[in-house]
């Protein structure tokens, strides 16, 4: 980030986010998808694979 002349606070923030906030310790599963959609949640990889195969993201 320093090579791109960004403030040191940006580097600090990214470090804080990836080492403290997004480290997985706050990860919990809930039943929100089940309650909202009436079905079990899908793994993101499965969702992306199925959606890509449907052609909806193609131009």
mmCIF file as Biopython writes it, N, C-alpha, C and O atoms, coordinates in Angstrom:
data_model
#
loop_
_atom_site.group_PDB
_atom_site.id
_atom_site.type_symbol
_atom_site.label_atom_id
_atom_site.label_alt_id
_atom_site.label_comp_id
_atom_site.label_asym_id
_atom_site.label_entity_id
_atom_site.label_seq_id
_atom_site.pdbx_PDB_ins_code
_atom_site.Cartn_x
_atom_site.Cartn_y
_atom_site.Cartn_z
_atom_site.occupancy
_atom_site.B_iso_or_equiv
_atom_site.auth_seq_id
_atom_site.auth_asym_id
_atom_site.pdbx_PDB_model_num
ATOM 1   N N  . UNK A ? 1  ? 0.824   -1.179  0.000   1.0 0.0 1  A 1 
ATOM 2   C CA . UNK A ? 1  ? 0.000   0.000   0.000   1.0 0.0 1  A 1 
ATOM 3   C C  . UNK A ? 1  ? 0.870   1.244   0.000   1.0 0.0 1  A 1 
ATOM 4   O O  . UNK A ? 1  ? 0.510   2.261   -0.594  1.0 0.0 1  A 1 
ATOM 5   N N  . UNK A ? 2  ? 2.012   1.165   0.666   1.0 0.0 2  A 1 
ATOM 6   C CA . UNK A ? 2  ? 2.923   2.307   0.690   1.0 0.0 2  A 1 
ATOM 7   C C  . UNK A ? 2  ? 3.419   2.626   -0.711  1.0 0.0 2  A 1 
ATOM 8   O O  . UNK A ? 2  ? 3.626   3.792   -1.048  1.0 0.0 2  A 1 
ATOM 9   N N  . UNK A ? 3  ? 3.611   1.592   -1.533  1.0 0.0 3  A 1 
ATOM 10  C CA . UNK A ? 3  ? 4.074   1.813   -2.899  1.0 0.0 3  A 1 
ATOM 11  C C  . UNK A ? 3  ? 3.060   2.592   -3.730  1.0 0.0 3  A 1 
ATOM 12  O O  . UNK A ? 3  ? 3.410   3.203   -4.740  1.0 0.0 3  A 1 
ATOM 13  N N  . UNK A ? 4  ? 1.808   2.566   -3.298  1.0 0.0 4  A 1 
ATOM 14  C CA . UNK A ? 4  ? 0.746   3.282   -4.003  1.0 0.0 4  A 1 
ATOM 15  C C  . UNK A ? 4  ? 0.379   4.579   -3.295  1.0 0.0 4  A 1 
ATOM 16  O O  . UNK A ? 4  ? -0.646  5.195   -3.587  1.0 0.0 4  A 1 
ATOM 17  N N  . UNK A ? 5  ? 1.240   4.985   -2.356  1.0 0.0 5  A 1 
ATOM 18  C CA . UNK A ? 5  ? 1.054   6.244   -1.619  1.0 0.0 5  A 1 
ATOM 19  C C  . UNK A ? 5  ? -0.256  6.326   -0.854  1.0 0.0 5  A 1 
ATOM 20  O O  . UNK A ? 5  ? -0.832  7.405   -0.715  1.0 0.0 5  A 1 
ATOM 21  N N  . UNK A ? 6  ? -0.722  5.204   -0.364  1.0 0.0 6  A 1 
ATOM 22  C CA . UNK A ? 6  ? -1.920  5.205   0.465   1.0 0.0 6  A 1 
ATOM 23  C C  . UNK A ? 6  ? -1.522  5.454   1.916   1.0 0.0 6  A 1 
ATOM 24  O O  . UNK A ? 6  ? -0.427  5.077   2.334   1.0 0.0 6  A 1 
ATOM 25  N N  . UNK A ? 7  ? -2.390  6.075   2.670   1.0 0.0 7  A 1 
ATOM 26  C CA . UNK A ? 7  ? -2.068  6.380   4.063   1.0 0.0 7  A 1 
ATOM 27  C C  . UNK A ? 7  ? -1.813  5.108   4.871   1.0 0.0 7  A 1 
ATOM 28  O O  . UNK A ? 7  ? -2.416  4.071   4.597   1.0 0.0 7  A 1 
ATOM 29  N N  . UNK A ? 8  ? -0.926  5.181   5.861   1.0 0.0 8  A 1 
ATOM 30  C CA . UNK A ? 8  ? -0.644  4.009   6.702   1.0 0.0 8  A 1 
ATOM 31  C C  . UNK A ? 8  ? -1.878  3.471   7.406   1.0 0.0 8  A 1 
ATOM 32  O O  . UNK A ? 8  ? -1.932  2.293   7.759   1.0 0.0 8  A 1 
ATOM 33  N N  . UNK A ? 9  ? -2.871  4.331   7.612   1.0 0.0 9  A 1 
ATOM 34  C CA . UNK A ? 9  ? -4.111  3.895   8.266   1.0 0.0 9  A 1 
ATOM 35  C C  . UNK A ? 9  ? -4.833  2.828   7.439   1.0 0.0 9  A 1 
ATOM 36  O O  . UNK A ? 9  ? -5.501  1.959   7.998   1.0 0.0 9  A 1 
ATOM 37  N N  . UNK A ? 10 ? -4.703  2.891   6.124   1.0 0.0 10 A 1 
ATOM 38  C CA . UNK A ? 10 ? -5.326  1.885   5.268   1.0 0.0 10 A 1 
ATOM 39  C C  . UNK A ? 10 ? -4.705  0.519   5.520   1.0 0.0 10 A 1 
ATOM 40  O O  . UNK A ? 10 ? -5.409  -0.482  5.653   1.0 0.0 10 A 1 
ATOM 41  N N  . UNK A ? 11 ? -3.383  0.491   5.584   1.0 0.0 11 A 1 
ATOM 42  C CA . UNK A ? 11 ? -2.691  -0.777  5.858   1.0 0.0 11 A 1 
ATOM 43  C C  . UNK A ? 11 ? -3.076  -1.294  7.225   1.0 0.0 11 A 1 
ATOM 44  O O  . UNK A ? 11 ? -3.309  -2.491  7.396   1.0 0.0 11 A 1 
ATOM 45  N N  . UNK A ? 12 ? -3.145  -0.415  8.190   1.0 0.0 12 A 1 
ATOM 46  C CA . UNK A ? 12 ? -3.540  -0.828  9.537   1.0 0.0 12 A 1 
ATOM 47  C C  . UNK A ? 12 ? -4.948  -1.411  9.516   1.0 0.0 12 A 1 
ATOM 48  O O  . UNK A ? 12 ? -5.196  -2.463  10.104  1.0 0.0 12 A 1 
ATOM 49  N N  . UNK A ? 13 ? -5.874  -0.726  8.837   1.0 0.0 13 A 1 
ATOM 50  C CA . UNK A ? 13 ? -7.259  -1.186  8.787   1.0 0.0 13 A 1 
ATOM 51  C C  . UNK A ? 13 ? -7.369  -2.559  8.138   1.0 0.0 13 A 1 
ATOM 52  O O  . UNK A ? 13 ? -8.054  -3.438  8.663   1.0 0.0 13 A 1 
ATOM 53  N N  . UNK A ? 14 ? -6.703  -2.754  7.004   1.0 0.0 14 A 1 
ATOM 54  C CA . UNK A ? 14 ? -6.748  -4.066  6.354   1.0 0.0 14 A 1 
ATOM 55  C C  . UNK A ? 14 ? -6.155  -5.149  7.238   1.0 0.0 14 A 1 
ATOM 56  O O  . UNK A ? 14 ? -6.698  -6.251  7.326   1.0 0.0 14 A 1 
ATOM 57  N N  . UNK A ? 15 ? -5.052  -4.843  7.888   1.0 0.0 15 A 1 
ATOM 58  C CA . UNK A ? 15 ? -4.457  -5.809  8.809   1.0 0.0 15 A 1 
ATOM 59  C C  . UNK A ? 15 ? -5.421  -6.137  9.943   1.0 0.0 15 A 1 
ATOM 60  O O  . UNK A ? 15 ? -5.592  -7.303  10.297  1.0 0.0 15 A 1 
ATOM 61  N N  . UNK A ? 16 ? -6.036  -5.135  10.498  1.0 0.0 16 A 1 
ATOM 62  C CA . UNK A ? 16 ? -7.007  -5.334  11.589  1.0 0.0 16 A 1 
ATOM 63  C C  . UNK A ? 16 ? -8.183  -6.181  11.113  1.0 0.0 16 A 1 
ATOM 64  O O  . UNK A ? 16 ? -8.604  -7.107  11.806  1.0 0.0 16 A 1 
ATOM 65  N N  . UNK A ? 17 ? -8.708  -5.871  9.945   1.0 0.0 17 A 1 
ATOM 66  C CA . UNK A ? 17 ? -9.852  -6.617  9.418   1.0 0.0 17 A 1 
ATOM 67  C C  . UNK A ? 17 ? -9.528  -8.092  9.226   1.0 0.0 17 A 1 
ATOM 68  O O  . UNK A ? 17 ? -10.286 -8.960  9.658   1.0 0.0 17 A 1 
ATOM 69  N N  . UNK A ? 18 ? -8.397  -8.377  8.575   1.0 0.0 18 A 1 
ATOM 70  C CA . UNK A ? 18 ? -8.082  -9.756  8.244   1.0 0.0 18 A 1 
ATOM 71  C C  . UNK A ? 18 ? -7.486  -10.550 9.388   1.0 0.0 18 A 1 
ATOM 72  O O  . UNK A ? 18 ? -7.563  -11.779 9.382   1.0 0.0 18 A 1 
ATOM 73  N N  . UNK A ? 19 ? -6.895  -9.889  10.368  1.0 0.0 19 A 1 
ATOM 74  C CA . UNK A ? 19 ? -6.301  -10.635 11.481  1.0 0.0 19 A 1 
ATOM 75  C C  . UNK A ? 19 ? -7.209  -10.712 12.697  1.0 0.0 19 A 1 
ATOM 76  O O  . UNK A ? 19 ? -7.061  -11.618 13.518  1.0 0.0 19 A 1 
ATOM 77  N N  . UNK A ? 20 ? -8.141  -9.783  12.829  1.0 0.0 20 A 1 
ATOM 78  C CA . UNK A ? 20 ? -8.988  -9.757  14.023  1.0 0.0 20 A 1 
ATOM 79  C C  . UNK A ? 20 ? -10.467 -9.971  13.714  1.0 0.0 20 A 1 
ATOM 80  O O  . UNK A ? 20 ? -11.128 -10.789 14.354  1.0 0.0 20 A 1 
ATOM 81  N N  . UNK A ? 21 ? -10.977 -9.245  12.747  1.0 0.0 21 A 1 
ATOM 82  C CA . UNK A ? 21 ? -12.413 -9.266  12.487  1.0 0.0 21 A 1 
ATOM 83  C C  . UNK A ? 21 ? -12.821 -10.480 11.653  1.0 0.0 21 A 1 
ATOM 84  O O  . UNK A ? 21 ? -13.810 -11.143 11.964  1.0 0.0 21 A 1 
ATOM 85  N N  . UNK A ? 22 ? -12.070 -10.768 10.608  1.0 0.0 22 A 1 
ATOM 86  C CA . UNK A ? 22 ? -12.444 -11.822 9.666   1.0 0.0 22 A 1 
ATOM 87  C C  . UNK A ? 22 ? -11.641 -13.101 9.856   1.0 0.0 22 A 1 
ATOM 88  O O  . UNK A ? 22 ? -11.388 -13.822 8.891   1.0 0.0 22 A 1 
ATOM 89  N N  . UNK A ? 23 ? -11.244 -13.384 11.074  1.0 0.0 23 A 1 
ATOM 90  C CA . UNK A ? 23 ? -10.409 -14.562 11.324  1.0 0.0 23 A 1 
ATOM 91  C C  . UNK A ? 23 ? -11.217 -15.825 11.592  1.0 0.0 23 A 1 
ATOM 92  O O  . UNK A ? 23 ? -10.640 -16.889 11.820  1.0 0.0 23 A 1 
ATOM 93  N N  . UNK A ? 24 ? -12.544 -15.725 11.567  1.0 0.0 24 A 1 
ATOM 94  C CA . UNK A ? 24 ? -13.395 -16.897 11.738  1.0 0.0 24 A 1 
ATOM 95  C C  . UNK A ? 24 ? -13.930 -17.095 13.144  1.0 0.0 24 A 1 
ATOM 96  O O  . UNK A ? 24 ? -14.843 -17.899 13.331  1.0 0.0 24 A 1 
ATOM 97  N N  . UNK A ? 25 ? -13.410 -16.405 14.128  1.0 0.0 25 A 1 
ATOM 98  C CA . UNK A ? 25 ? -13.876 -16.627 15.504  1.0 0.0 25 A 1 
ATOM 99  C C  . UNK A ? 25 ? -15.315 -16.161 15.721  1.0 0.0 25 A 1 
ATOM 100 O O  . UNK A ? 25 ? -15.985 -16.621 16.646  1.0 0.0 25 A 1 
ATOM 101 N N  . UNK A ? 26 ? -15.787 -15.255 14.876  1.0 0.0 26 A 1 
ATOM 102 C CA . UNK A ? 26 ? -17.161 -14.772 15.007  1.0 0.0 26 A 1 
ATOM 103 C C  . UNK A ? 26 ? -18.128 -15.486 14.074  1.0 0.0 26 A 1 
ATOM 104 O O  . UNK A ? 26 ? -19.287 -15.094 13.944  1.0 0.0 26 A 1 
ATOM 105 N N  . UNK A ? 27 ? -17.641 -16.535 13.431  1.0 0.0 27 A 1 
ATOM 106 C CA . UNK A ? 27 ? -18.446 -17.263 12.467  1.0 0.0 27 A 1 
ATOM 107 C C  . UNK A ? 27 ? -19.423 -18.187 13.179  1.0 0.0 27 A 1 
ATOM 108 O O  . UNK A ? 27 ? -19.017 -19.044 13.964  1.0 0.0 27 A 1 
ATOM 109 N N  . UNK A ? 28 ? -20.687 -18.014 12.907  1.0 0.0 28 A 1 
ATOM 110 C CA . UNK A ? 28 ? -21.712 -18.898 13.459  1.0 0.0 28 A 1 
ATOM 111 C C  . UNK A ? 28 ? -22.778 -19.130 12.393  1.0 0.0 28 A 1 
ATOM 112 O O  . UNK A ? 28 ? -23.071 -18.246 11.589  1.0 0.0 28 A 1 
ATOM 113 N N  . UNK A ? 29 ? -23.336 -20.296 12.399  1.0 0.0 29 A 1 
ATOM 114 C CA . UNK A ? 29 ? -24.433 -20.601 11.494  1.0 0.0 29 A 1 
ATOM 115 C C  . UNK A ? 29 ? -25.752 -20.328 12.195  1.0 0.0 29 A 1 
ATOM 116 O O  . UNK A ? 29 ? -25.909 -20.599 13.385  1.0 0.0 29 A 1 
ATOM 117 N N  . UNK A ? 30 ? -26.685 -19.795 11.450  1.0 0.0 30 A 1 
ATOM 118 C CA . UNK A ? 30 ? -28.021 -19.545 11.994  1.0 0.0 30 A 1 
ATOM 119 C C  . UNK A ? 30 ? -29.045 -20.164 11.057  1.0 0.0 30 A 1 
ATOM 120 O O  . UNK A ? 30 ? -28.691 -20.731 10.024  1.0 0.0 30 A 1 
ATOM 121 N N  . UNK A ? 31 ? -30.290 -20.053 11.415  1.0 0.0 31 A 1 
ATOM 122 C CA . UNK A ? 31 ? -31.361 -20.638 10.601  1.0 0.0 31 A 1 
ATOM 123 C C  . UNK A ? 31 ? -32.066 -19.585 9.739   1.0 0.0 31 A 1 
ATOM 124 O O  . UNK A ? 31 ? -33.201 -19.799 9.314   1.0 0.0 31 A 1 
ATOM 125 N N  . UNK A ? 32 ? -31.410 -18.460 9.478   1.0 0.0 32 A 1 
ATOM 126 C CA . UNK A ? 32 ? -32.035 -17.362 8.738   1.0 0.0 32 A 1 
ATOM 127 C C  . UNK A ? 32 ? -32.484 -17.739 7.341   1.0 0.0 32 A 1 
ATOM 128 O O  . UNK A ? 32 ? -33.585 -17.366 6.936   1.0 0.0 32 A 1 
ATOM 129 N N  . UNK A ? 33 ? -31.666 -18.470 6.587   1.0 0.0 33 A 1 
ATOM 130 C CA . UNK A ? 33 ? -32.052 -18.871 5.232   1.0 0.0 33 A 1 
ATOM 131 C C  . UNK A ? 33 ? -33.252 -19.805 5.298   1.0 0.0 33 A 1 
ATOM 132 O O  . UNK A ? 33 ? -34.207 -19.647 4.537   1.0 0.0 33 A 1 
ATOM 133 N N  . UNK A ? 34 ? -33.208 -20.765 6.195   1.0 0.0 34 A 1 
ATOM 134 C CA . UNK A ? 34 ? -34.315 -21.712 6.344   1.0 0.0 34 A 1 
ATOM 135 C C  . UNK A ? 34 ? -35.615 -20.966 6.659   1.0 0.0 34 A 1 
ATOM 136 O O  . UNK A ? 34 ? -36.660 -21.252 6.075   1.0 0.0 34 A 1 
ATOM 137 N N  . UNK A ? 35 ? -35.542 -20.030 7.568   1.0 0.0 35 A 1 
ATOM 138 C CA . UNK A ? 35 ? -36.753 -19.292 7.951   1.0 0.0 35 A 1 
ATOM 139 C C  . UNK A ? 35 ? -37.234 -18.372 6.839   1.0 0.0 35 A 1 
ATOM 140 O O  . UNK A ? 35 ? -38.437 -18.270 6.600   1.0 0.0 35 A 1 
ATOM 141 N N  . UNK A ? 36 ? -36.299 -17.695 6.147   1.0 0.0 36 A 1 
ATOM 142 C CA . UNK A ? 36 ? -36.694 -16.733 5.118   1.0 0.0 36 A 1 
ATOM 143 C C  . UNK A ? 36 ? -37.136 -17.400 3.821   1.0 0.0 36 A 1 
ATOM 144 O O  . UNK A ? 36 ? -38.106 -16.967 3.200   1.0 0.0 36 A 1 
ATOM 145 N N  . UNK A ? 37 ? -36.432 -18.445 3.411   1.0 0.0 37 A 1 
ATOM 146 C CA . UNK A ? 37 ? -36.707 -19.052 2.107   1.0 0.0 37 A 1 
ATOM 147 C C  . UNK A ? 37 ? -37.428 -20.394 2.187   1.0 0.0 37 A 1 
ATOM 148 O O  . UNK A ? 37 ? -37.899 -20.917 1.176   1.0 0.0 37 A 1 
ATOM 149 N N  . UNK A ? 38 ? -37.510 -20.943 3.392   1.0 0.0 38 A 1 
ATOM 150 C CA . UNK A ? 38 ? -38.186 -22.224 3.544   1.0 0.0 38 A 1 
ATOM 151 C C  . UNK A ? 38 ? -37.384 -23.406 3.016   1.0 0.0 38 A 1 
ATOM 152 O O  . UNK A ? 38 ? -37.950 -24.459 2.724   1.0 0.0 38 A 1 
ATOM 153 N N  . UNK A ? 39 ? -36.070 -23.238 2.893   1.0 0.0 39 A 1 
ATOM 154 C CA . UNK A ? 39 ? -35.218 -24.338 2.447   1.0 0.0 39 A 1 
ATOM 155 C C  . UNK A ? 39 ? -33.869 -24.224 3.141   1.0 0.0 39 A 1 
ATOM 156 O O  . UNK A ? 39 ? -33.518 -23.178 3.687   1.0 0.0 39 A 1 
ATOM 157 N N  . UNK A ? 40 ? -33.125 -25.317 3.107   1.0 0.0 40 A 1 
ATOM 158 C CA . UNK A ? 40 ? -31.790 -25.302 3.697   1.0 0.0 40 A 1 
ATOM 159 C C  . UNK A ? 40 ? -30.871 -24.416 2.866   1.0 0.0 40 A 1 
ATOM 160 O O  . UNK A ? 40 ? -31.053 -24.309 1.653   1.0 0.0 40 A 1 
ATOM 161 N N  . UNK A ? 41 ? -29.898 -23.785 3.490   1.0 0.0 41 A 1 
ATOM 162 C CA . UNK A ? 41 ? -28.966 -22.955 2.731   1.0 0.0 41 A 1 
ATOM 163 C C  . UNK A ? 41 ? -28.050 -23.800 1.847   1.0 0.0 41 A 1 
ATOM 164 O O  . UNK A ? 41 ? -27.807 -24.976 2.118   1.0 0.0 41 A 1 
ATOM 165 N N  . UNK A ? 42 ? -27.552 -23.172 0.787   1.0 0.0 42 A 1 
ATOM 166 C CA . UNK A ? 42 ? -26.602 -23.831 -0.112  1.0 0.0 42 A 1 
ATOM 167 C C  . UNK A ? 42 ? -25.204 -23.318 0.189   1.0 0.0 42 A 1 
ATOM 168 O O  . UNK A ? 42 ? -25.023 -22.178 0.616   1.0 0.0 42 A 1 
ATOM 169 N N  . UNK A ? 43 ? -24.240 -24.157 -0.036  1.0 0.0 43 A 1 
ATOM 170 C CA . UNK A ? 43 ? -22.848 -23.752 -0.019  1.0 0.0 43 A 1 
ATOM 171 C C  . UNK A ? 43 ? -22.641 -22.754 -1.154  1.0 0.0 43 A 1 
ATOM 172 O O  . UNK A ? 43 ? -23.210 -22.929 -2.232  1.0 0.0 43 A 1 
ATOM 173 N N  . UNK A ? 44 ? -21.837 -21.708 -0.936  1.0 0.0 44 A 1 
ATOM 174 C CA . UNK A ? 44 ? -21.655 -20.694 -1.972  1.0 0.0 44 A 1 
ATOM 175 C C  . UNK A ? 44 ? -21.074 -21.281 -3.252  1.0 0.0 44 A 1 
ATOM 176 O O  . UNK A ? 44 ? -21.480 -20.891 -4.346  1.0 0.0 44 A 1 
ATOM 177 N N  . UNK A ? 45 ? -20.135 -22.210 -3.133  1.0 0.0 45 A 1 
ATOM 178 C CA . UNK A ? 45 ? -19.548 -22.826 -4.322  1.0 0.0 45 A 1 
ATOM 179 C C  . UNK A ? 45 ? -20.632 -23.529 -5.142  1.0 0.0 45 A 1 
ATOM 180 O O  . UNK A ? 45 ? -20.652 -23.419 -6.368  1.0 0.0 45 A 1 
ATOM 181 N N  . UNK A ? 46 ? -21.528 -24.248 -4.472  1.0 0.0 46 A 1 
ATOM 182 C CA . UNK A ? 46 ? -22.617 -24.932 -5.181  1.0 0.0 46 A 1 
ATOM 183 C C  . UNK A ? 46 ? -23.543 -23.925 -5.845  1.0 0.0 46 A 1 
ATOM 184 O O  . UNK A ? 46 ? -23.961 -24.120 -6.986  1.0 0.0 46 A 1 
ATOM 185 N N  . UNK A ? 47 ? -23.864 -22.851 -5.135  1.0 0.0 47 A 1 
ATOM 186 C CA . UNK A ? 47 ? -24.714 -21.803 -5.710  1.0 0.0 47 A 1 
ATOM 187 C C  . UNK A ? 47 ? -24.071 -21.208 -6.961  1.0 0.0 47 A 1 
ATOM 188 O O  . UNK A ? 47 ? -24.717 -21.092 -8.003  1.0 0.0 47 A 1 
ATOM 189 N N  . UNK A ? 48 ? -22.783 -20.828 -6.854  1.0 0.0 48 A 1 
ATOM 190 C CA . UNK A ? 48 ? -22.099 -20.197 -7.975  1.0 0.0 48 A 1 
ATOM 191 C C  . UNK A ? 48 ? -21.998 -21.142 -9.166  1.0 0.0 48 A 1 
ATOM 192 O O  . UNK A ? 48 ? -22.189 -20.725 -10.309 1.0 0.0 48 A 1 
ATOM 193 N N  . UNK A ? 49 ? -21.700 -22.408 -8.907  1.0 0.0 49 A 1 
ATOM 194 C CA . UNK A ? 49 ? -21.588 -23.396 -9.977  1.0 0.0 49 A 1 
ATOM 195 C C  . UNK A ? 49 ? -22.921 -23.580 -10.692 1.0 0.0 49 A 1 
ATOM 196 O O  . UNK A ? 49 ? -22.976 -23.581 -11.921 1.0 0.0 49 A 1 
ATOM 197 N N  . UNK A ? 50 ? -23.989 -23.735 -9.927  1.0 0.0 50 A 1 
ATOM 198 C CA . UNK A ? 50 ? -25.322 -23.921 -10.526 1.0 0.0 50 A 1 
ATOM 199 C C  . UNK A ? 50 ? -25.769 -22.684 -11.293 1.0 0.0 50 A 1 
ATOM 200 O O  . UNK A ? 50 ? -26.328 -22.795 -12.384 1.0 0.0 50 A 1 
ATOM 201 N N  . UNK A ? 51 ? -25.524 -21.511 -10.725 1.0 0.0 51 A 1 
ATOM 202 C CA . UNK A ? 51 ? -25.949 -20.279 -11.377 1.0 0.0 51 A 1 
ATOM 203 C C  . UNK A ? 51 ? -25.164 -20.039 -12.660 1.0 0.0 51 A 1 
ATOM 204 O O  . UNK A ? 51 ? -25.738 -19.639 -13.673 1.0 0.0 51 A 1 
ATOM 205 N N  . UNK A ? 52 ? -23.857 -20.280 -12.626 1.0 0.0 52 A 1 
ATOM 206 C CA . UNK A ? 52 ? -23.043 -20.122 -13.837 1.0 0.0 52 A 1 
ATOM 207 C C  . UNK A ? 52 ? -23.511 -21.073 -14.928 1.0 0.0 52 A 1 
ATOM 208 O O  . UNK A ? 52 ? -23.568 -20.695 -16.098 1.0 0.0 52 A 1 
ATOM 209 N N  . UNK A ? 53 ? -23.842 -22.295 -14.557 1.0 0.0 53 A 1 
ATOM 210 C CA . UNK A ? 53 ? -24.298 -23.286 -15.541 1.0 0.0 53 A 1 
ATOM 211 C C  . UNK A ? 53 ? -25.643 -22.900 -16.148 1.0 0.0 53 A 1 
ATOM 212 O O  . UNK A ? 53 ? -25.962 -23.319 -17.260 1.0 0.0 53 A 1 
ATOM 213 N N  . UNK A ? 54 ? -26.430 -22.109 -15.432 1.0 0.0 54 A 1 
ATOM 214 C CA . UNK A ? 54 ? -27.739 -21.712 -15.950 1.0 0.0 54 A 1 
ATOM 215 C C  . UNK A ? 54 ? -27.627 -20.689 -17.077 1.0 0.0 54 A 1 
ATOM 216 O O  . UNK A ? 54 ? -28.574 -20.501 -17.841 1.0 0.0 54 A 1 
ATOM 217 N N  . UNK A ? 55 ? -26.464 -20.021 -17.185 1.0 0.0 55 A 1 
ATOM 218 C CA . UNK A ? 55 ? -26.263 -19.042 -18.227 1.0 0.0 55 A 1 
ATOM 219 C C  . UNK A ? 55 ? -26.721 -17.639 -17.883 1.0 0.0 55 A 1 
ATOM 220 O O  . UNK A ? 55 ? -26.571 -16.727 -18.696 1.0 0.0 55 A 1 
ATOM 221 N N  . UNK A ? 56 ? -27.261 -17.449 -16.725 1.0 0.0 56 A 1 
ATOM 222 C CA . UNK A ? 56 ? -27.808 -16.140 -16.357 1.0 0.0 56 A 1 
ATOM 223 C C  . UNK A ? 56 ? -26.720 -15.061 -16.282 1.0 0.0 56 A 1 
ATOM 224 O O  . UNK A ? 56 ? -27.027 -13.879 -16.441 1.0 0.0 56 A 1 
ATOM 225 N N  . UNK A ? 57 ? -25.475 -15.434 -16.048 1.0 0.0 57 A 1 
ATOM 226 C CA . UNK A ? 57 ? -24.382 -14.459 -15.972 1.0 0.0 57 A 1 
ATOM 227 C C  . UNK A ? 57 ? -23.712 -14.247 -17.322 1.0 0.0 57 A 1 
ATOM 228 O O  . UNK A ? 57 ? -22.799 -13.428 -17.422 1.0 0.0 57 A 1 
ATOM 229 N N  . UNK A ? 58 ? -24.129 -14.947 -18.351 1.0 0.0 58 A 1 
ATOM 230 C CA . UNK A ? 58 ? -23.521 -14.804 -19.667 1.0 0.0 58 A 1 
ATOM 231 C C  . UNK A ? 58 ? -24.083 -13.580 -20.383 1.0 0.0 58 A 1 
ATOM 232 O O  . UNK A ? 58 ? -25.232 -13.190 -20.173 1.0 0.0 58 A 1 
ATOM 233 N N  . UNK A ? 59 ? -23.268 -12.997 -21.215 1.0 0.0 59 A 1 
ATOM 234 C CA . UNK A ? 59 ? -23.735 -11.824 -21.989 1.0 0.0 59 A 1 
ATOM 235 C C  . UNK A ? 59 ? -24.418 -12.248 -23.248 1.0 0.0 59 A 1 
ATOM 236 O O  . UNK A ? 59 ? -24.872 -11.402 -24.019 1.0 0.0 59 A 1 
#
